[in-house]
């Protein structure tokens, strides 16, 4: 039940700009859902840093992962920018799968060229919601944005606001410090996080490990 204080002196009036923003958000959700409903039965969202160069091993590894999934008829969804996002989408193209770029305008981050589907959002919240609609999530090395997406998914699953889905943290060397902090500081020392938290994800180093875990679900 929703309780609203009806005292007029406590009410705030929405401005025309705020009403317009609500309409923009609605339109972006509708367009995004139409796109996602047009994809193959299985989708994977790949997250990671925009500053990862195309000559780095991590970039090449993500290309391979996306290519293998695409060859198995998975659609690949990513943020549409450079770095890991481009690695994921180019791998999807190599695997003859569908490369879906959910973009947002960020200065200095040119979008991936020639995706199969590309949408540019004005609202981070809409883009984040749509990125979360895939069947699995692969988190490659990245920065604040990548960590933000990961922690939000953890929070939503733990609070039962999002269905449990497989989350892969790719590159154990990169995630080692994060896992140490999670297990030893948050869980054991400070006790601000419950122990079963670590069951929400898999640490992996190869496409083969990911395929072994999801292999019987395709």
C-alpha positions, 0 to 999 in steps of 0.5 A, a space after each residue: 500500500 502506498 501512503 501519500 501525504 496530501 497536505 498541500 504545503 508539503 507537495 512539490 510540483 513537477 516542472 515541465 522539464 521533469 515531465 519531459 524527462 519522464 517521457 524520455 525515460 519511458 521511450 528509452 525503456 520501450 525501445 530497449 525492450 523491443 530490441 532485446 525481445 528481438 535477440 536470440 534465445 540466449 544473451 550474454 552481457 560483457 562488461 569491462 574497461 574502455 581503456 583496455 587496448 586492442 593489443 592487450 591479452 585481455 582484449 583478445 581473450 574477450 574477443 575469443 569468449 564472445 566469438 565462441 558464445 556467438 558461434 553457439 547462437 548467443 547474442 552479445 550485449 555490451 556498452 558499445 564503447 571502446 576497450 572491452 566493449 569493442 572486444 566483445 562486439 567484434 568477437 560477436 561479429 567474428 562468430 557470426 552472432 548478433 552484436 548489440 551495442 547499448 551506448 551512452 555519450 561519454 566524452 573521449 569514448 568513441 562507439 564501436 563501429 558497425 554493430 548489428 544493433 546500436 542504441 544510444 541512451 541519454 539515461 544511465 539508469 535505463 542503459 544499466 537496466 537493459 544491460 542486466 536483462 541477459 542470461 549471463 554476465 561476464 566482467 572483464 578487468 575494468 574501472 569504476 564503471 565496471 565495479 559499479 555495474 558489478 556491485 549493483 547486480 550483487 545488491 539486486 540479487 542479494 535483495 531479491 530484486 533481480 533473479 539469480 544469474 551466473 556472473 563470471 569474473 574473468 582474469 583471476 589475477 585482476 580480481 584477486 585484490 577485490 576478492 581478498 577485500 570481500 572475503 577477509 575485510 567485509 566478511 571475516 573482519 568487519 562482518 558487514 557482508 554475509 558469507 554466502 555472498 561469494 557464491 554469487 560469482 565464478 572466477 574464470 580465466 578462459 572461455 572453456 571454463 565459462 562454456 563448461 559452466 553454462 554448457 548444459 543450459 544452452 
